Amino acid sequence: MKTLLLILLALTISNTNLKAEPLSGQAKLDSLLAELPKAKGDTNEVNLLSKISFSYYLTNPGKGIEYGLKGVELAKELKWNKGEAICYNSLAINNAVKSDYPKALEYFGKALKIFEKLGDKEGLASNLGNRGGCLYGSIKLP
């Protein structure tokens, strides 16, 4: 019985070590940026712009805002409301990191209206959680 447990444990450990680690940090951002020239002006490009925007929030929120605005613009051209809302969320997060809470709340509000209109419960939950964090961050504590 002990031998069987040891074999199972060894197999579990070796299988977890074989799984590829997802990219993170700068490697992920570089990978996303490398995909951008291949984008075709469709909803996939909107998703890509939103992911790039979000990836910049800790290192360069100003750059994240640039990509988020491009994503909103393209989503509007495509009349893709969900993409517009996703990009507004990325814009809000980048503005919150810059401590521009009024602008962040404005973008969260725009995204919220779209998610409500679409009946997107996952989008609503994410938006409201982030919005709550932004409101808390904007409170000036003594």
C-alpha positions, 0 to 999 in steps of 0.5 A, a space after each residue: 500500500 505504501 509503495 502504491 501511494 509513493 508511486 502515485 505521489 511521484 506521478 503527480 509530482 512529475 506530471 505537475 512539473 511537465 505542465 507549461 507555466 503560463 507567461 507572466 509579467 514582461 514576458 506576457 506583455 512582450 508576447 501580446 505586443 508581438 501579436 498586435 501587428 498580426 491583428 486584423 481589426 476585429 474583436 480579437 484585436 479589441 481583446 488584445 488591446 484590452 489585455 495589453 492595456 491591463 498588462 501595463 497597469 503596474 509598470 506604465 499606466 499611461 501606456 495602458 491608457 493609450 492601448 485601452 483608448 485604442 480598444 474602445 475606439 475599435 470596439 465602437 467601430 465594430 459596434 461590439 459593446 462587450 469589447 467596449 466595456 472590457 476596454 473601459 474596465 482596463 482604462 479604469 484600472 489604469 486610471 485608478 493606479 495613477 490615483 485619478 479616481 474620478 476618471 477611473 470611476 467614470 470609466 467603471 460607470 461606462 462599463 457598468 452600464 454596458 454590462 447591465 444592458 448586456 445582462 453580463 453577470 460576470 462582467 457586472 461582478 468584476 466591474 463592481 468589485 473593481 469599482 469598490 476597490 477604487 472607491 475605497 482607494 479614493 477615501 482619504 483616511 486620517 
